[in-house]
Amino acid sequence: MFRVRLDNEDMILGYVSGKIRRSFIRILPGDRVKIEVSRYDSTRGRIIYRLHNKDSKD
């Protein structure tokens, strides 16, 4: 589980989706991710995609 800071500075609890877990994609602190917020609880969400960082050297 990860604490994710949204663009509007809210903090939510995010967990990794099964597709990312199955593909062995690593998510590290500081990575930008796309998150799907639960419609029932707006403080929880599912991480569905890891975005490319602009300042990364890769």
PDBQT receptor file of N, H, CA, C and O in Angstrom, charges set to zero:
ATOM      1  N   MET A   1       0.840  -1.175   0.000  1.00  0.00    +0.000 N 
ATOM      2  CA  MET A   1       0.000   0.000   0.000  1.00  0.00    +0.000 C 
ATOM      3  C   MET A   1       0.883   1.237   0.000  1.00  0.00    +0.000 C 
ATOM      4  O   MET A   1       1.952   1.259   0.610  1.00  0.00    +0.000 OA
ATOM      5  N   PHE A   2       0.417   2.258  -0.694  1.00  0.00    +0.000 N 
ATOM      6  H   PHE A   2      -0.452   2.240  -1.190  1.00  0.00    +0.000 HD
ATOM      7  CA  PHE A   2       1.164   3.499  -0.838  1.00  0.00    +0.000 C 
ATOM      8  C   PHE A   2       0.281   4.672  -0.438  1.00  0.00    +0.000 C 
ATOM      9  O   PHE A   2      -0.930   4.661  -0.660  1.00  0.00    +0.000 OA
ATOM     10  N   ARG A   3       0.904   5.679   0.152  1.00  0.00    +0.000 N 
ATOM     11  H   ARG A   3       1.888   5.688   0.333  1.00  0.00    +0.000 HD
ATOM     12  CA  ARG A   3       0.220   6.950   0.345  1.00  0.00    +0.000 C 
ATOM     13  C   ARG A   3       0.496   7.782  -0.894  1.00  0.00    +0.000 C 
ATOM     14  O   ARG A   3       1.655   8.010  -1.242  1.00  0.00    +0.000 OA
ATOM     15  N   VAL A   4      -0.551   8.237  -1.562  1.00  0.00    +0.000 N 
ATOM     16  H   VAL A   4      -1.492   8.051  -1.280  1.00  0.00    +0.000 HD
ATOM     17  CA  VAL A   4      -0.426   8.947  -2.827  1.00  0.00    +0.000 C 
ATOM     18  C   VAL A   4      -0.906  10.378  -2.636  1.00  0.00    +0.000 C 
ATOM     19  O   VAL A   4      -2.001  10.613  -2.123  1.00  0.00    +0.000 OA
ATOM     20  N   ARG A   5      -0.078  11.335  -3.052  1.00  0.00    +0.000 N 
ATOM     21  H   ARG A   5       0.811  11.144  -3.469  1.00  0.00    +0.000 HD
ATOM     22  CA  ARG A   5      -0.480  12.739  -3.000  1.00  0.00    +0.000 C 
ATOM     23  C   ARG A   5      -1.016  13.121  -4.380  1.00  0.00    +0.000 C 
ATOM     24  O   ARG A   5      -0.318  13.001  -5.387  1.00  0.00    +0.000 OA
ATOM     25  N   LEU A   6      -2.247  13.576  -4.405  1.00  0.00    +0.000 N 
ATOM     26  H   LEU A   6      -2.814  13.674  -3.587  1.00  0.00    +0.000 HD
ATOM     27  CA  LEU A   6      -2.885  13.977  -5.655  1.00  0.00    +0.000 C 
ATOM     28  C   LEU A   6      -2.428  15.371  -6.060  1.00  0.00    +0.000 C 
ATOM     29  O   LEU A   6      -1.782  16.070  -5.279  1.00  0.00    +0.000 OA
ATOM     30  N   ASP A   7      -2.764  15.773  -7.283  1.00  0.00    +0.000 N 
ATOM     31  H   ASP A   7      -3.288  15.205  -7.917  1.00  0.00    +0.000 HD
ATOM     32  CA  ASP A   7      -2.395  17.101  -7.769  1.00  0.00    +0.000 C 
ATOM     33  C   ASP A   7      -3.025  18.219  -6.939  1.00  0.00    +0.000 C 
ATOM     34  O   ASP A   7      -2.468  19.313  -6.850  1.00  0.00    +0.000 OA
ATOM     35  N   ASN A   8      -4.174  17.954  -6.337  1.00  0.00    +0.000 N 
ATOM     36  H   ASN A   8      -4.627  17.065  -6.409  1.00  0.00    +0.000 HD
ATOM     37  CA  ASN A   8      -4.824  18.972  -5.504  1.00  0.00    +0.000 C 
ATOM     38  C   ASN A   8      -4.386  18.884  -4.043  1.00  0.00    +0.000 C 
ATOM     39  O   ASN A   8      -5.055  19.412  -3.154  1.00  0.00    +0.000 OA
ATOM     40  N   GLU A   9      -3.236  18.199  -3.796  1.00  0.00    +0.000 N 
ATOM     41  H   GLU A   9      -2.692  17.770  -4.517  1.00  0.00    +0.000 HD
ATOM     42  CA  GLU A   9      -2.590  18.080  -2.480  1.00  0.00    +0.000 C 
ATOM     43  C   GLU A   9      -3.358  17.202  -1.490  1.00  0.00    +0.000 C 
ATOM     44  O   GLU A   9      -2.999  17.191  -0.313  1.00  0.00    +0.000 OA
ATOM     45  N   ASP A  10      -4.385  16.471  -1.897  1.00  0.00    +0.000 N 
ATOM     46  H   ASP A  10      -4.677  16.480  -2.854  1.00  0.00    +0.000 HD
ATOM     47  CA  ASP A  10      -5.042  15.501  -1.023  1.00  0.00    +0.000 C 
ATOM     48  C   ASP A  10      -4.199  14.239  -0.952  1.00  0.00    +0.000 C 
ATOM     49  O   ASP A  10      -3.493  13.902  -1.902  1.00  0.00    +0.000 OA
ATOM     50  N   MET A  11      -4.275  13.538   0.185  1.00  0.00    +0.000 N 
ATOM     51  H   MET A  11      -4.849  13.813   0.956  1.00  0.00    +0.000 HD
ATOM     52  CA  MET A  11      -3.559  12.277   0.357  1.00  0.00    +0.000 C 
ATOM     53  C   MET A  11      -4.583  11.147   0.370  1.00  0.00    +0.000 C 
ATOM     54  O   MET A  11      -5.589  11.223   1.076  1.00  0.00    +0.000 OA
ATOM     55  N   ILE A  12      -4.325  10.094  -0.415  1.00  0.00    +0.000 N 
ATOM     56  H   ILE A  12      -3.507  10.032  -0.988  1.00  0.00    +0.000 HD
ATOM     57  CA  ILE A  12      -5.188   8.927  -0.401  1.00  0.00    +0.000 C 
ATOM     58  C   ILE A  12      -4.323   7.680  -0.281  1.00  0.00    +0.000 C 
ATOM     59  O   ILE A  12      -3.114   7.734  -0.507  1.00  0.00    +0.000 OA
ATOM     60  N   LEU A  13      -4.928   6.580   0.068  1.00  0.00    +0.000 N 
ATOM     61  H   LEU A  13      -5.910   6.536   0.253  1.00  0.00    +0.000 HD
ATOM     62  CA  LEU A  13      -4.239   5.307   0.208  1.00  0.00    +0.000 C 
ATOM     63  C   LEU A  13      -4.438   4.523  -1.084  1.00  0.00    +0.000 C 
ATOM     64  O   LEU A  13      -5.570   4.239  -1.477  1.00  0.00    +0.000 OA
ATOM     65  N   GLY A  14      -3.329   4.172  -1.745  1.00  0.00    +0.000 N 
ATOM     66  H   GLY A  14      -2.410   4.402  -1.426  1.00  0.00    +0.000 HD
ATOM     67  CA  GLY A  14      -3.421   3.472  -3.016  1.00  0.00    +0.000 C 
ATOM     68  C   GLY A  14      -2.782   2.106  -2.945  1.00  0.00    +0.000 C 
ATOM     69  O   GLY A  14      -1.739   1.929  -2.316  1.00  0.00    +0.000 OA
ATOM     70  N   TYR A  15      -3.413   1.131  -3.597  1.00  0.00    +0.000 N 
ATOM     71  H   TYR A  15      -4.260   1.275  -4.108  1.00  0.00    +0.000 HD
ATOM     72  CA  TYR A  15      -2.829  -0.203  -3.675  1.00  0.00    +0.000 C 
ATOM     73  C   TYR A  15      -2.591  -0.541  -5.140  1.00  0.00    +0.000 C 
ATOM     74  O   TYR A  15      -3.202   0.060  -6.024  1.00  0.00    +0.000 OA
ATOM     75  N   VAL A  16      -1.716  -1.490  -5.400  1.00  0.00    +0.000 N 
ATOM     76  H   VAL A  16      -1.219  -1.978  -4.683  1.00  0.00    +0.000 HD
ATOM     77  CA  VAL A  16      -1.292  -1.828  -6.747  1.00  0.00    +0.000 C 
ATOM     78  C   VAL A  16      -2.322  -2.755  -7.380  1.00  0.00    +0.000 C 
ATOM     79  O   VAL A  16      -2.767  -3.716  -6.753  1.00  0.00    +0.000 OA
ATOM     80  N   SER A  17      -2.698  -2.469  -8.618  1.00  0.00    +0.000 N 
ATOM     81  H   SER A  17      -2.337  -1.689  -9.128  1.00  0.00    +0.000 HD
ATOM     82  CA  SER A  17      -3.658  -3.309  -9.323  1.00  0.00    +0.000 C 
ATOM     83  C   SER A  17      -3.002  -4.636  -9.703  1.00  0.00    +0.000 C 
ATOM     84  O   SER A  17      -1.777  -4.749  -9.708  1.00  0.00    +0.000 OA
ATOM     85  N   GLY A  18      -3.803  -5.610 -10.012  1.00  0.00    +0.000 N 
ATOM     86  H   GLY A  18      -4.798  -5.518 -10.008  1.00  0.00    +0.000 HD
ATOM     87  CA  GLY A  18      -3.300  -6.935 -10.346  1.00  0.00    +0.000 C 
ATOM     88  C   GLY A  18      -2.478  -6.969 -11.610  1.00  0.00    +0.000 C 
ATOM     89  O   GLY A  18      -1.538  -7.758 -11.709  1.00  0.00    +0.000 OA
ATOM     90  N   LYS A  19      -2.806  -6.134 -12.584  1.00  0.00    +0.000 N 
ATOM     91  H   LYS A  19      -3.569  -5.493 -12.503  1.00  0.00    +0.000 HD
ATOM     92  CA  LYS A  19      -2.069  -6.113 -13.848  1.00  0.00    +0.000 C 
ATOM     93  C   LYS A  19      -0.636  -5.624 -13.638  1.00  0.00    +0.000 C 
ATOM     94  O   LYS A  19       0.294  -6.151 -14.248  1.00  0.00    +0.000 OA
ATOM     95  N   ILE A  20      -0.457  -4.621 -12.781  1.00  0.00    +0.000 N 
ATOM     96  H   ILE A  20      -1.213  -4.193 -12.286  1.00  0.00    +0.000 HD
ATOM     97  CA  ILE A  20       0.887  -4.124 -12.475  1.00  0.00    +0.000 C 
ATOM     98  C   ILE A  20       1.646  -5.161 -11.658  1.00  0.00    +0.000 C 
ATOM     99  O   ILE A  20       2.837  -5.378 -11.879  1.00  0.00    +0.000 OA
ATOM    100  N   ARG A  21       0.969  -5.792 -10.727  1.00  0.00    +0.000 N 
ATOM    101  H   ARG A  21       0.002  -5.615 -10.548  1.00  0.00    +0.000 HD
ATOM    102  CA  ARG A  21       1.610  -6.811  -9.894  1.00  0.00    +0.000 C 
ATOM    103  C   ARG A  21       2.035  -8.002 -10.745  1.00  0.00    +0.000 C 
ATOM    104  O   ARG A  21       3.115  -8.557 -10.542  1.00  0.00    +0.000 OA
ATOM    105  N   ARG A  22       1.199  -8.393 -11.686  1.00  0.00    +0.000 N 
ATOM    106  H   ARG A  22       0.322  -7.942 -11.850  1.00  0.00    +0.000 HD
ATOM    107  CA  ARG A  22       1.497  -9.539 -12.551  1.00  0.00    +0.000 C 
ATOM    108  C   ARG A  22       2.666  -9.259 -13.485  1.00  0.00    +0.000 C 
ATOM    109  O   ARG A  22       3.426 -10.167 -13.824  1.00  0.00    +0.000 OA
ATOM    110  N   SER A  23       2.812  -7.994 -13.906  1.00  0.00    +0.000 N 
ATOM    111  H   SER A  23       2.195  -7.257 -13.631  1.00  0.00    +0.000 HD
ATOM    112  CA  SER A  23       3.886  -7.616 -14.827  1.00  0.00    +0.000 C 
ATOM    113  C   SER A  23       5.189  -7.267 -14.106  1.00  0.00    +0.000 C 
ATOM    114  O   SER A  23       6.163  -6.897 -14.761  1.00  0.00    +0.000 OA
ATOM    115  N   PHE A  24       5.231  -7.374 -12.790  1.00  0.00    +0.000 N 
ATOM    116  H   PHE A  24       4.440  -7.674 -12.258  1.00  0.00    +0.000 HD
ATOM    117  CA  PHE A  24       6.416  -7.087 -11.966  1.00  0.00    +0.000 C 
ATOM    118  C   PHE A  24       6.915  -5.664 -12.169  1.00  0.00    +0.000 C 
ATOM    119  O   PHE A  24       8.124  -5.438 -12.212  1.00  0.00    +0.000 OA
ATOM    120  N   ILE A  25       6.009  -4.703 -12.295  1.00  0.00    +0.000 N 
ATOM    121  H   ILE A  25       5.027  -4.887 -12.260  1.00  0.00    +0.000 HD
ATOM    122  CA  ILE A  25       6.386  -3.298 -12.435  1.00  0.00    +0.000 C 
ATOM    123  C   ILE A  25       6.639  -2.738 -11.046  1.00  0.00    +0.000 C 
ATOM    124  O   ILE A  25       5.786  -2.829 -10.163  1.00  0.00    +0.000 OA
ATOM    125  N   ARG A  26       7.812  -2.164 -10.860  1.00  0.00    +0.000 N 
ATOM    126  H   ARG A  26       8.505  -2.090 -11.577  1.00  0.00    +0.000 HD
ATOM    127  CA  ARG A  26       8.194  -1.612  -9.561  1.00  0.00    +0.000 C 
ATOM    128  C   ARG A  26       7.667  -0.192  -9.436  1.00  0.00    +0.000 C 
ATOM    129  O   ARG A  26       7.772   0.602 -10.371  1.00  0.00    +0.000 OA
ATOM    130  N   ILE A  27       7.105   0.120  -8.285  1.00  0.00    +0.000 N 
ATOM    131  H   ILE A  27       7.020  -0.526  -7.526  1.00  0.00    +0.000 HD
ATOM    132  CA  ILE A  27       6.669   1.480  -7.976  1.00  0.00    +0.000 C 
ATOM    133  C   ILE A  27       7.452   1.917  -6.757  1.00  0.00    +0.000 C 
ATOM    134  O   ILE A  27       7.381   1.296  -5.696  1.00  0.00    +0.000 OA
ATOM    135  N   LEU A  28       8.197   2.990  -6.921  1.00  0.00    +0.000 N 
ATOM    136  H   LEU A  28       8.255   3.495  -7.783  1.00  0.00    +0.000 HD
ATOM    137  CA  LEU A  28       9.052   3.498  -5.860  1.00  0.00    +0.000 C 
ATOM    138  C   LEU A  28       8.527   4.836  -5.363  1.00  0.00    +0.000 C 
ATOM    139  O   LEU A  28       7.790   5.512  -6.081  1.00  0.00    +0.000 OA
ATOM    140  N   PRO A  29       8.894   5.233  -4.144  1.00  0.00    +0.000 N 
ATOM    141  CA  PRO A  29       8.495   6.556  -3.656  1.00  0.00    +0.000 C 
ATOM    142  C   PRO A  29       9.016   7.648  -4.574  1.00  0.00    +0.000 C 
ATOM    143  O   PRO A  29      10.186   7.639  -4.956  1.00  0.00    +0.000 OA
ATOM    144  N   GLY A  30       8.158   8.577  -4.924  1.00  0.00    +0.000 N 
ATOM    145  H   GLY A  30       7.208   8.584  -4.613  1.00  0.00    +0.000 HD
ATOM    146  CA  GLY A  30       8.516   9.661  -5.830  1.00  0.00    +0.000 C 
ATOM    147  C   GLY A  30       8.045   9.442  -7.253  1.00  0.00    +0.000 C 
ATOM    148  O   GLY A  30       8.075  10.375  -8.055  1.00  0.00    +0.000 OA
ATOM    149  N   ASP A  31       7.605   8.227  -7.594  1.00  0.00    +0.000 N 
ATOM    150  H   ASP A  31       7.580   7.469  -6.943  1.00  0.00    +0.000 HD
ATOM    151  CA  ASP A  31       7.104   7.960  -8.941  1.00  0.00    +0.000 C 
ATOM    152  C   ASP A  31       5.743   8.610  -9.138  1.00  0.00    +0.000 C 
ATOM    153  O   ASP A  31       4.945   8.708  -8.206  1.00  0.00    +0.000 OA
ATOM    154  N   ARG A  32       5.491   9.051 -10.364  1.00  0.00    +0.000 N 
ATOM    155  H   ARG A  32       6.139   8.971 -11.121  1.00  0.00    +0.000 HD
ATOM    156  CA  ARG A  32       4.171   9.575 -10.710  1.00  0.00    +0.000 C 
ATOM    157  C   ARG A  32       3.335   8.411 -11.225  1.00  0.00    +0.000 C 
ATOM    158  O   ARG A  32       3.803   7.632 -12.055  1.00  0.00    +0.000 OA
ATOM    159  N   VAL A  33       2.103   8.288 -10.740  1.00  0.00    +0.000 N 
ATOM    160  H   VAL A  33       1.723   8.921 -10.066  1.00  0.00    +0.000 HD
ATOM    161  CA  VAL A  33       1.239   7.174 -11.104  1.00  0.00    +0.000 C 
ATOM    162  C   VAL A  33      -0.143   7.681 -11.493  1.00  0.00    +0.000 C 
ATOM    163  O   VAL A  33      -0.547   8.786 -11.129  1.00  0.00    +0.000 OA
ATOM    164  N   LYS A  34      -0.845   6.860 -12.230  1.00  0.00    +0.000 N 
ATOM    165  H   LYS A  34      -0.517   5.963 -12.526  1.00  0.00    +0.000 HD
ATOM    166  CA  LYS A  34      -2.255   7.124 -12.534  1.00  0.00    +0.000 C 
ATOM    167  C   LYS A  34      -3.062   6.273 -11.567  1.00  0.00    +0.000 C 
ATOM    168  O   LYS A  34      -2.799   5.081 -11.411  1.00  0.00    +0.000 OA
ATOM    169  N   ILE A  35      -4.035   6.880 -10.925  1.00  0.00    +0.000 N 
ATOM    170  H   ILE A  35      -4.250   7.849 -11.052  1.00  0.00    +0.000 HD
ATOM    171  CA  ILE A  35      -4.778   6.180  -9.882  1.00  0.00    +0.000 C 
ATOM    172  C   ILE A  35      -6.267   6.281 -10.160  1.00  0.00    +0.000 C 
ATOM    173  O   ILE A  35      -6.758   7.299 -10.649  1.00  0.00    +0.000 OA
ATOM    174  N   GLU A  36      -6.969   5.213  -9.842  1.00  0.00    +0.000 N 
ATOM    175  H   GLU A  36      -6.570   4.386  -9.445  1.00  0.00    +0.000 HD
ATOM    176  CA  GLU A  36      -8.415   5.115 -10.018  1.00  0.00    +0.000 C 
ATOM    177  C   GLU A  36      -9.028   5.190  -8.626  1.00  0.00    +0.000 C 
ATOM    178  O   GLU A  36      -8.864   4.264  -7.831  1.00  0.00    +0.000 OA
ATOM    179  N   VAL A  37      -9.731   6.274  -8.319  1.00  0.00    +0.000 N 
ATOM    180  H   VAL A  37      -9.864   7.026  -8.965  1.00  0.00    +0.000 HD
ATOM    181  CA  VAL A  37     -10.273   6.497  -6.980  1.00  0.00    +0.000 C 
ATOM    182  C   VAL A  37     -11.590   5.741  -6.834  1.00  0.00    +0.000 C 
ATOM    183  O   VAL A  37     -12.423   5.736  -7.740  1.00  0.00    +0.000 OA
ATOM    184  N   SER A  38     -11.761   5.111  -5.693  1.00  0.00    +0.000 N 
ATOM    185  H   SER A  38     -11.085   5.115  -4.956  1.00  0.00    +0.000 HD
ATOM    186  CA  SER A  38     -12.976   4.345  -5.415  1.00  0.00    +0.000 C 
ATOM    187  C   SER A  38     -14.185   5.272  -5.351  1.00  0.00    +0.000 C 
ATOM    188  O   SER A  38     -14.108   6.367  -4.793  1.00  0.00    +0.000 OA
ATOM    189  N   ARG A  39     -15.283   4.836  -5.915  1.00  0.00    +0.000 N 
ATOM    190  H   ARG A  39     -15.346   3.947  -6.368  1.00  0.00    +0.000 HD
ATOM    191  CA  ARG A  39     -16.498   5.671  -5.861  1.00  0.00    +0.000 C 
ATOM    192  C   ARG A  39     -17.188   5.592  -4.513  1.00  0.00    +0.000 C 
ATOM    193  O   ARG A  39     -18.027   6.433  -4.191  1.00  0.00    +0.000 OA
ATOM    194  N   TYR A  40     -16.839   4.582  -3.721  1.00  0.00    +0.000 N 
ATOM    195  H   TYR A  40     -16.157   3.899  -3.983  1.00  0.00    +0.000 HD
ATOM    196  CA  TYR A  40     -17.464   4.415  -2.415  1.00  0.00    +0.000 C 
ATOM    197  C   TYR A  40     -16.679   5.071  -1.298  1.00  0.00    +0.000 C 
ATOM    198  O   TYR A  40     -17.261   5.535  -0.317  1.00  0.00    +0.000 OA
ATOM    199  N   ASP A  41     -15.356   5.115  -1.438  1.00  0.00    +0.000 N 
ATOM    200  H   ASP A  41     -14.884   4.739  -2.235  1.00  0.00    +0.000 HD
ATOM    201  CA  ASP A  41     -14.495   5.707  -0.415  1.00  0.00    +0.000 C 
ATOM    202  C   ASP A  41     -13.441   6.558  -1.119  1.00  0.00    +0.000 C 
ATOM    203  O   ASP A  41     -12.522   6.020  -1.736  1.00  0.00    +0.000 OA
ATOM    204  N   SER A  42     -13.565   7.861  -1.034  1.00  0.00    +0.000 N 
ATOM    205  H   SER A  42     -14.312   8.298  -0.533  1.00  0.00    +0.000 HD
ATOM    206  CA  SER A  42     -12.679   8.755  -1.780  1.00  0.00    +0.000 C 
ATOM    207  C   SER A  42     -11.285   8.863  -1.167  1.00  0.00    +0.000 C 
ATOM    208  O   SER A  42     -10.449   9.610  -1.675  1.00  0.00    +0.000 OA
ATOM    209  N   THR A  43     -11.021   8.131  -0.086  1.00  0.00    +0.000 N 
ATOM    210  H   THR A  43     -11.700   7.524   0.327  1.00  0.00    +0.000 HD
ATOM    211  CA  THR A  43      -9.684   8.136   0.501  1.00  0.00    +0.000 C 
ATOM    212  C   THR A  43      -8.874   6.919   0.086  1.00  0.00    +0.000 C 
ATOM    213  O   THR A  43      -7.758   6.732   0.569  1.00  0.00    +0.000 OA
ATOM    214  N   ARG A  44      -9.413   6.089  -0.798  1.00  0.00    +0.000 N 
ATOM    215  H   ARG A  44     -10.321   6.241  -1.190  1.00  0.00    +0.000 HD
ATOM    216  CA  ARG A  44      -8.725   4.891  -1.270  1.00  0.00    +0.000 C 
ATOM    217  C   ARG A  44      -8.775   4.820  -2.788  1.00  0.00    +0.000 C 
ATOM    218  O   ARG A  44      -9.710   5.309  -3.421  1.00  0.00    +0.000 OA
ATOM    219  N   GLY A  45      -7.746   4.200  -3.356  1.00  0.00    +0.000 N 
ATOM    220  H   GLY A  45      -6.986   3.803  -2.842  1.00  0.00    +0.000 HD
ATOM    221  CA  GLY A  45      -7.714   4.074  -4.803  1.00  0.00    +0.000 C 
ATOM    222  C   GLY A  45      -6.794   2.955  -5.247  1.00  0.00    +0.000 C 
ATOM    223  O   GLY A  45      -6.053   2.381  -4.449  1.00  0.00    +0.000 OA
ATOM    224  N   ARG A  46      -6.856   2.653  -6.555  1.00  0.00    +0.000 N 
ATOM    225  H   ARG A  46      -7.457   3.120  -7.203  1.00  0.00    +0.000 HD
ATOM    226  CA  ARG A  46      -6.058   1.585  -7.138  1.00  0.00    +0.000 C 
ATOM    227  C   ARG A  46      -5.084   2.191  -8.133  1.00  0.00    +0.000 C 
ATOM    228  O   ARG A  46      -5.489   2.944  -9.020  1.00  0.00    +0.000 OA
ATOM    229  N   ILE A  47      -3.801   1.868  -7.995  1.00  0.00    +0.000 N 
ATOM    230  H   ILE A  47      -3.472   1.257  -7.275  1.00  0.00    +0.000 HD
ATOM    231  CA  ILE A  47      -2.770   2.361  -8.903  1.00  0.00    +0.000 C 
ATOM    232  C   ILE A  47      -2.832   1.511 -10.162  1.00  0.00    +0.000 C 
ATOM    233  O   ILE A  47      -2.632   0.298 -10.106  1.00  0.00    +0.000 OA
ATOM    234  N   ILE A  48      -3.110   2.151 -11.313  1.00  0.00    +0.000 N 
ATOM    235  H   ILE A  48      -3.273   3.137 -11.359  1.00  0.00    +0.000 HD
ATOM    236  CA  ILE A  48      -3.307   1.394 -12.537  1.00  0.00    +0.000 C 
ATOM    237  C   ILE A  48      -2.211   1.612 -13.565  1.00  0.00    +0.000 C 
ATOM    238  O   ILE A  48      -2.140   0.863 -14.540  1.00  0.00    +0.000 OA
ATOM    239  N   TYR A  49      -1.346   2.617 -13.383  1.00  0.00    +0.000 N 
ATOM    240  H   TYR A  49      -1.404   3.226 -12.592  1.00  0.00    +0.000 HD
ATOM    241  CA  TYR A  49      -0.321   2.900 -14.387  1.00  0.00    +0.000 C 
ATOM    242  C   TYR A  49       0.807   3.696 -13.752  1.00  0.00    +0.000 C 
ATOM    243  O   TYR A  49       0.558   4.601 -12.955  1.00  0.00    +0.000 OA
ATOM    244  N   ARG A  50       2.047   3.366 -14.099  1.00  0.00    +0.000 N 
ATOM    245  H   ARG A  50       2.249   2.631 -14.746  1.00  0.00    +0.000 HD
ATOM    246  CA  ARG A  50       3.203   4.133 -13.645  1.00  0.00    +0.000 C 
ATOM    247  C   ARG A  50       3.638   5.049 -14.774  1.00  0.00    +0.000 C 
ATOM    248  O   ARG A  50       3.996   4.580 -15.855  1.00  0.00    +0.000 OA
ATOM    249  N   LEU A  51       3.609   6.349 -14.530  1.00  0.00    +0.000 N 
ATOM    250  H   LEU A  51       3.319   6.729 -13.652  1.00  0.00    +0.000 HD
ATOM    251  CA  LEU A  51       3.955   7.341 -15.550  1.00  0.00    +0.000 C 
ATOM    252  C   LEU A  51       5.457   7.549 -15.606  1.00  0.00    +0.000 C 
ATOM    253  O   LEU A  51       6.158   7.280 -14.630  1.00  0.00    +0.000 OA
ATOM    254  N   HIS A  52       5.957   8.024 -16.736  1.00  0.00    +0.000 N 
ATOM    255  H   HIS A  52       5.387   8.242 -17.529  1.00  0.00    +0.000 HD
ATOM    256  CA  HIS A  52       7.375   8.343 -16.885  1.00  0.00    +0.000 C 
ATOM    257  C   HIS A  52       7.665   9.665 -16.196  1.00  0.00    +0.000 C 
ATOM    258  O   HIS A  52       6.936  10.639 -16.380  1.00  0.00    +0.000 OA
ATOM    259  N   ASN A  53       8.718   9.701 -15.409  1.00  0.00    +0.000 N 
ATOM    260  H   ASN A  53       9.310   8.909 -15.260  1.00  0.00    +0.000 HD
ATOM    261  CA  ASN A  53       9.125  10.933 -14.740  1.00  0.00    +0.000 C 
ATOM    262  C   ASN A  53       9.890  11.817 -15.713  1.00  0.00    +0.000 C 
ATOM    263  O   ASN A  53      10.693  11.320 -16.502  1.00  0.00    +0.000 OA
ATOM    264  N   LYS A  54       9.650  13.101 -15.663  1.00  0.00    +0.000 N 
ATOM    265  H   LYS A  54       8.998  13.505 -15.022  1.00  0.00    +0.000 HD
ATOM    266  CA  LYS A  54      10.365  14.037 -16.534  1.00  0.00    +0.000 C 
ATOM    267  C   LYS A  54      11.824  14.196 -16.133  1.00  0.00    +0.000 C 
ATOM    268  O   LYS A  54      12.684  14.420 -16.985  1.00  0.00    +0.000 OA
ATOM    269  N   ASP A  55      12.108  14.081 -14.827  1.00  0.00    +0.000 N 
ATOM    270  H   ASP A  55      11.409  13.899 -14.135  1.00  0.00    +0.000 HD
ATOM    271  CA  ASP A  55      13.465  14.300 -14.347  1.00  0.00    +0.000 C 
ATOM    272  C   ASP A  55      14.270  13.010 -14.207  1.00  0.00    +0.000 C 
ATOM    273  O   ASP A  55      15.355  13.032 -13.626  1.00  0.00    +0.000 OA
ATOM    274  N   SER A  56      13.769  11.892 -14.723  1.00  0.00    +0.000 N 
ATOM    275  H   SER A  56      12.888  11.874 -15.194  1.00  0.00    +0.000 HD
ATOM    276  CA  SER A  56      14.534  10.651 -14.617  1.00  0.00    +0.000 C 
ATOM    277  C   SER A  56      15.587  10.563 -15.715  1.00  0.00    +0.000 C 
ATOM    278  O   SER A  56      15.422  11.128 -16.796  1.00  0.00    +0.000 OA
ATOM    279  N   LYS A  57      16.658   9.856 -15.426  1.00  0.00    +0.000 N 
ATOM    280  H   LYS A  57      16.792   9.397 -14.548  1.00  0.00    +0.000 HD
ATOM    281  CA  LYS A  57      17.773   9.755 -16.378  1.00  0.00    +0.000 C 
ATOM    282  C   LYS A  57      17.623   8.568 -17.313  1.00  0.00    +0.000 C 
ATOM    283  O   LYS A  57      18.461   8.382 -18.195  1.00  0.00    +0.000 OA
ATOM    284  N   ASP A  58      16.585   7.759 -17.150  1.00  0.00    +0.000 N 
ATOM    285  H   ASP A  58      15.904   7.910 -16.433  1.00  0.00    +0.000 HD
ATOM    286  CA  ASP A  58      16.397   6.565 -17.999  1.00  0.00    +0.000 C 
ATOM    287  C   ASP A  58      15.823   6.916 -19.346  1.00  0.00    +0.000 C 
ATOM    288  O   ASP A  58      15.605   6.031 -20.174  1.00  0.00    +0.000 OA
TER     289      ASP A  58
